[in-house]
């Protein structure tokens, strides 16, 4: 096979690939880090693709861009092959959104209550949080992780999932789904426990702790392995760190957007630092071992 194009994965090639298929050009797409590579099986096909892509980028070549259900499914399938874990997280959170949106109807037996960090116990008309020690003693270990699936508003979930998509897919492309899984689990547990320690028993949830975990992971990994950096703009790191610091002042809470889980943000960030550092050290160790 002959490599013809190598462009960033953020550029959608579904329409162009469909055009090539319609022209009878055999080709395939693969990934290399944050880039996608287009391959063909002959020099003639390579020449055709290069000329067609040049016209496609300049607007001289119009390819079909019909936003129908078929093309949407193709785009989703293509994305799922590239970053299955990231997209699975997003889909699960969207499916569980109604739980958090209806949390004003409190019941200790609901799925919402079973996903929160602390078990809720009803005594008469009152509800109480069961201490973490007792919750874990009853082997309800899933509660350490599942609060990340609870969001309380559209603004809450959109903000979080946009960052999960933007940074999570980069982590998954470069380090793989297993590394992404380990990061999410560690960041989520760390975020939940630190939030409990700082804020005490309360209703909190969402992917924001994981988002800061992804941020911390990306920062440390890019610093230690710059040749395979995540490609996240430095301005994003600065913005999110300022957001974290301002959150602890209470200024954002005063704007009426709800109470921030600042402990969860900090816990996730610290977990990301640790996980990113370990991943970078493991990568360097394996690289040196190969060179021996």
FENDAFEN-V434806 format. One record per backbone hydrogen bond with DSSP energy under -1.0 kcal/mol. NH is the residue of the N-H (numbers start at 1). CO is the residue of the C=O. E is the energy in kcal/mol with one decimal. If there is no record, write none. Layout:
{{NH/CO/E} {NH/CO/E}}
This chain:
{{2/40/-3.6} {4/38/-2.9} {5/38/-1.3} {7/36/-2.2} {9/34/-2.4} {11/8/-1.5} {17/13/-3.0} {18/14/-2.1} {19/15/-2.0} {20/16/-2.2} {21/17/-2.2} {22/18/-2.1} {23/19/-1.5} {24/21/-1.4} {25/20/-2.8} {28/39/-1.7} {30/37/-2.5} {32/35/-2.8} {35/32/-1.7} {36/7/-3.6} {37/30/-3.0} {38/5/-2.2} {39/28/-2.8} {40/2/-2.1} {46/42/-2.0} {47/43/-2.4} {48/44/-2.1} {49/45/-2.6} {50/46/-2.3} {51/47/-2.1} {52/48/-2.6} {53/49/-2.9} {54/50/-1.9} {55/51/-1.9} {56/52/-2.4} {57/53/-2.6} {58/54/-1.6} {60/55/-1.4} {61/55/-1.8} {68/66/-1.9} {72/68/-2.1} {73/69/-2.3} {74/70/-2.1} {75/71/-2.4} {76/72/-2.4} {77/73/-2.7} {78/74/-2.4} {79/75/-2.4} {80/76/-2.7} {81/77/-1.7} {82/78/-1.3} {83/79/-2.8} {87/83/-2.0} {88/84/-2.1} {89/85/-2.3} {90/86/-1.9} {91/87/-2.6} {92/88/-2.6} {93/89/-2.2} {94/90/-2.1} {95/91/-2.5} {96/92/-1.7} {97/94/-1.0} {99/96/-1.4} {101/97/-2.0} {102/98/-1.3} {103/100/-1.4} {105/102/-1.7} {106/104/-1.2} {110/107/-1.7} {114/110/-1.6} {115/111/-1.1} {121/128/-3.3} {123/126/-2.7} {126/123/-1.9} {128/121/-2.7} {130/119/-3.2} {135/131/-2.2} {136/132/-2.7} {137/133/-1.9} {138/134/-1.5} {139/136/-2.0} {140/135/-1.6} {143/140/-1.4} {144/141/-1.9} {145/142/-1.8} {146/142/-2.4} {148/145/-1.5} {149/146/-2.1} {150/147/-1.8} {157/153/-2.0} {158/154/-2.7} {159/155/-2.1} {160/156/-1.7} {161/157/-2.9} {162/158/-2.0} {163/159/-1.2} {164/160/-2.2} {165/161/-2.5} {166/162/-2.4} {167/163/-2.7} {168/164/-1.5} {169/165/-1.1} {171/167/-2.1} {172/168/-2.5} {173/169/-2.4} {174/170/-2.2} {175/171/-2.9} {176/172/-1.5} {180/176/-1.7} {181/177/-2.5} {182/178/-2.5} {183/179/-2.3} {184/180/-2.5} {185/181/-2.4} {186/182/-2.4} {187/183/-2.9} {188/184/-2.5} {189/185/-2.3} {190/186/-2.4} {191/187/-2.5} {192/188/-2.4} {193/189/-2.3} {194/190/-2.3} {195/191/-2.0} {196/192/-1.9} {197/193/-2.2} {198/194/-2.6} {199/195/-3.0} {200/196/-1.6} {206/147/-2.5} {211/207/-2.7} {212/208/-2.3} {213/209/-1.6} {214/210/-2.7} {215/211/-2.2} {216/212/-2.7} {217/213/-2.6} {218/214/-2.6} {219/215/-2.4} {220/216/-2.3} {221/217/-2.8} {222/218/-2.3} {223/219/-1.7} {224/220/-2.4} {225/221/-3.1} {228/225/-1.8} {229/226/-1.4} {236/233/-1.2} {237/233/-1.0} {238/234/-2.3} {239/235/-2.5} {240/236/-2.5} {241/237/-2.3} {242/238/-2.3} {243/239/-2.5} {244/240/-2.1} {245/241/-2.3} {246/242/-3.1} {247/243/-1.8} {248/244/-1.1} {249/246/-1.2} {250/247/-1.0} {254/250/-1.6} {255/252/-1.0} {256/253/-1.6} {262/260/-1.5} {265/261/-1.9} {266/262/-2.4} {267/263/-2.8} {268/264/-2.5} {269/265/-2.2} {270/266/-2.5} {271/267/-2.0} {272/268/-2.3} {273/269/-2.3} {274/270/-2.2} {275/271/-2.8} {276/272/-2.9} {277/273/-2.2} {278/274/-2.4} {279/275/-2.5} {280/276/-2.2} {281/277/-2.4} {282/278/-2.5} {283/279/-2.3} {284/280/-2.5} {285/281/-2.4} {286/282/-2.4} {287/283/-2.4} {288/284/-2.5} {289/285/-2.1} {290/286/-1.9} {291/287/-1.4}}
